[in-house]
Amino acid sequence: MARNILIKPIITEKSDKLSENLSQFSFIVDKKANKLEIRKAVEEQYSVTVESVNTAIMPSKSKSRNTRAGLIKGRKSAYKKAIVTLAEGEDLNLYGEL
């Protein structure tokens, strides 16, 4: 592929419940990727069939922290999130062999 579409999976409690109950998996993807490219990338990388892809652009957030030198302000950058629904009976192994 010309660019890396799938950046990393999102592993949180909410995404874990989605994967257990509804067979949906969340990924951080390239901001310029569309749903068809995301579907193709997931199917190639994990050898599964994808039923649907939902995308959302998560906004950036301002963050601040206290240090010895004073208050440091910064931003957490925006990213695009894709929630991929797999076909019935399909499963992804995001954790590898633990």
Rosetta silent file (secondary structure, phi, psi, omega in degrees, C-alpha in Angstrom):
SEQUENCE: MARNILIKPIITEKSDKLSENLSQFSFIVDKKANKLEIRKAVEEQYSVTVESVNTAIMPSKSKSRNTRAGLIKGRKSAYKKAIVTLAEGEDLNLYGEL
SCORE:     score description
SCORE:     0.000 S_00000001
   1 L     0.000  150.875 -177.428    0.000    0.000    0.000 S_00000001
   2 L   -67.986  -39.844  178.590    1.122    3.535   -0.682 S_00000001
   3 L  -133.681  160.020 -179.468    0.505    4.685    2.896 S_00000001
   4 L   -80.737  108.607 -175.601   -0.059    3.018    6.212 S_00000001
   5 L   -80.932  -50.661  179.035   -3.842    3.135    6.714 S_00000001
   6 E   -85.254  116.140 -179.282   -4.169    1.262   10.013 S_00000001
   7 E   -86.784  -55.843  176.476   -2.047    3.036   12.616 S_00000001
   8 E  -163.775  154.987  175.120   -2.940    1.070   15.763 S_00000001
   9 E   -76.631  151.400  175.982   -5.887   -0.656   17.448 S_00000001
  10 L   -95.364  118.200 -177.683   -7.713    1.115   20.265 S_00000001
  11 L  -116.225   96.404  177.877   -7.648   -1.082   23.359 S_00000001
  12 L  -133.302  175.624  178.299   -9.935    0.337   26.057 S_00000001
  13 H   -64.215  -40.926 -179.560  -12.709   -1.058   28.221 S_00000001
  14 H   -64.896  -44.753  179.787  -15.350    0.300   25.866 S_00000001
  15 H   -68.968  -30.031  177.031  -13.729   -1.178   22.748 S_00000001
  16 H   -66.263  -41.391  176.916  -13.243   -4.479   24.597 S_00000001
  17 H   -66.049  -38.562  177.732  -16.992   -4.668   25.347 S_00000001
  18 H   -62.591  -40.618 -178.785  -17.798   -3.841   21.720 S_00000001
  19 H   -70.038  -36.021  179.433  -15.547   -6.640   20.507 S_00000001
  20 H   -71.238  -46.069 -172.115  -17.031   -9.183   22.932 S_00000001
  21 H   -87.375  -42.354 -170.596  -20.714   -8.355   22.409 S_00000001
  22 H  -115.505    2.368 -178.110  -21.045   -6.982   18.877 S_00000001
  23 L    58.232   43.678  177.197  -17.900   -8.184   17.068 S_00000001
  24 E  -115.506  136.957 -178.266  -16.768   -4.572   16.512 S_00000001
  25 E  -125.745  140.694 -175.172  -13.130   -3.512   16.661 S_00000001
  26 E  -107.067  140.088  179.365  -11.747    0.041   16.910 S_00000001
  27 E  -136.393  149.215  165.134   -8.654    1.370   15.140 S_00000001
  28 E   -90.085  127.232 -174.674   -6.849    4.687   14.810 S_00000001
  29 E  -123.862  169.385  176.330   -6.491    5.219   11.070 S_00000001
  30 L   -62.397  138.276 -175.303   -4.939    7.692    8.664 S_00000001
  31 L   -63.876  -26.647 -177.187   -6.982   10.901    8.487 S_00000001
  32 L   -91.499   -3.680 -178.039   -7.174   10.786    4.682 S_00000001
  33 L   -75.693  139.668  175.857   -8.315    7.148    4.473 S_00000001
  34 L  -100.774  177.820 -173.503  -11.890    6.463    3.399 S_00000001
  35 H   -64.166  -36.549 -179.825  -14.140    3.573    4.427 S_00000001
  36 H   -66.668  -40.855  178.474  -13.310    1.422    1.397 S_00000001
  37 H   -67.052  -38.175  178.763   -9.557    1.713    2.009 S_00000001
  38 H   -65.356  -44.784  177.956  -10.028    0.890    5.707 S_00000001
  39 H   -57.662  -46.908 -178.532  -12.134   -2.171    4.846 S_00000001
  40 H   -64.187  -40.797 -178.975   -9.514   -3.414    2.377 S_00000001
  41 H   -65.932  -42.025  179.303   -6.639   -2.845    4.844 S_00000001
  42 H   -66.572  -42.698 -179.811   -8.373   -4.756    7.687 S_00000001
  43 H   -64.191  -38.612  179.076   -9.300   -7.642    5.385 S_00000001
  44 H   -70.591  -44.883 -173.187   -5.721   -7.904    4.061 S_00000001
  45 H   -73.818  -37.655 -173.974   -3.959   -7.587    7.398 S_00000001
  46 H  -109.975   -2.604  178.347   -6.185   -9.845    9.528 S_00000001
  47 L    55.602   52.576  177.202   -7.706  -12.207    6.881 S_00000001
  48 L  -130.916  168.226  174.735  -11.322  -11.584    7.930 S_00000001
  49 L  -103.982  131.297 -176.880  -14.462  -10.364    6.158 S_00000001
  50 E   -99.616  129.156  178.337  -15.667   -6.897    7.133 S_00000001
  51 E   -83.383  -49.339 -179.316  -19.391   -6.167    7.218 S_00000001
  52 E  -151.673  161.311  178.782  -19.298   -2.406    7.788 S_00000001
  53 E  -132.455  126.560  173.376  -16.996    0.467    8.713 S_00000001
  54 E  -114.125  136.991 -178.897  -17.989    3.541   10.753 S_00000001
  55 E  -123.291  154.156  176.301  -15.592    6.465   11.038 S_00000001
  56 E  -151.528  140.438  175.441  -15.328    9.503   13.307 S_00000001
  57 E   -97.339  116.017 -178.537  -12.789   12.299   13.592 S_00000001
  58 E   -85.832  128.970 -175.589  -11.959   12.813   17.250 S_00000001
  59 L   -72.363  161.250  177.280  -11.124   16.464   18.064 S_00000001
  60 L   -75.751  158.010 -178.570   -7.899   17.637   19.633 S_00000001
  61 E  -130.417  143.949  175.485   -7.824   18.408   23.354 S_00000001
  62 E   -87.287  137.704 -179.267   -5.792   20.892   25.359 S_00000001
  63 E  -125.889  149.020  174.853   -3.801   19.369   28.207 S_00000001
  64 E  -142.004  150.368  177.853   -1.883   20.972   31.056 S_00000001
  65 E  -144.954  150.087  179.514    0.345   19.622   33.793 S_00000001
  66 E   -92.960  132.062  175.824    2.109   21.057   36.805 S_00000001
  67 E  -128.554 -179.996  178.400    5.869   20.727   37.045 S_00000001
  68 L   -65.451  -31.203 -178.716    8.561   22.215   39.230 S_00000001
  69 L   -82.676   -9.319  179.818    9.134   24.899   36.594 S_00000001
  70 E   128.411 -163.494 -177.199    5.446   25.817   36.483 S_00000001
  71 E   -83.421  127.620  177.176    2.397   25.029   34.391 S_00000001
  72 E  -109.580  125.970  179.348    3.076   23.408   31.002 S_00000001
  73 E  -109.991  144.877  179.019    0.318   23.624   28.404 S_00000001
  74 E  -157.938 -174.121 -179.711    0.045   21.517   25.289 S_00000001
  75 E  -132.095  144.036  170.366   -2.380   19.797   22.941 S_00000001
  76 E   -95.490  123.466 -170.705   -3.297   16.207   22.225 S_00000001
  77 L   -70.143  158.017  178.303   -3.646   16.007   18.458 S_00000001
  78 L   -75.366  155.856  178.059   -6.833   15.031   16.631 S_00000001
  79 E  -149.170  164.646  177.934   -7.166   11.583   15.053 S_00000001
  80 E  -104.728  131.378 -178.237   -9.558    9.538   12.961 S_00000001
  81 E  -112.537  136.779  176.744  -11.197    6.510   14.565 S_00000001
  82 E  -121.438  131.021  175.063  -12.720    3.610   12.640 S_00000001
  83 E  -108.547  115.410 -173.350  -15.084    1.050   14.167 S_00000001
  84 E  -104.123  124.856  176.244  -15.054   -2.092   12.047 S_00000001
  85 E   -98.297  126.130 -179.499  -17.884   -4.635   12.274 S_00000001
  86 E   -92.443  161.488  178.365  -16.883   -8.171   11.309 S_00000001
  87 L   -68.000  164.293 -179.003  -19.074  -10.840    9.749 S_00000001
  88 L   -58.044  128.328  177.042  -20.838  -13.431   11.909 S_00000001
  89 L    87.061   -6.122  179.343  -18.382  -15.868   13.494 S_00000001
  90 L   -86.451  154.458  179.495  -15.246  -13.845   12.624 S_00000001
  91 L  -152.551  148.777  175.919  -12.779  -12.692   15.299 S_00000001
  92 L  -109.234  145.307  175.214   -9.545  -10.684   15.529 S_00000001
  93 L  -108.833   87.774 -177.239   -6.622  -11.510   17.774 S_00000001
  94 L   -77.621  -23.633 -174.960   -5.332   -8.051   18.688 S_00000001
  95 L   -87.618   -7.193 -176.859   -3.280   -9.206   21.669 S_00000001
  96 L    72.216 -149.915  178.862   -1.114  -11.725   19.816 S_00000001
  97 L  -103.041   99.213  179.236    0.076  -14.728   21.788 S_00000001
  98 L   -97.412    0.000    0.000    0.152  -13.690   25.435 S_00000001
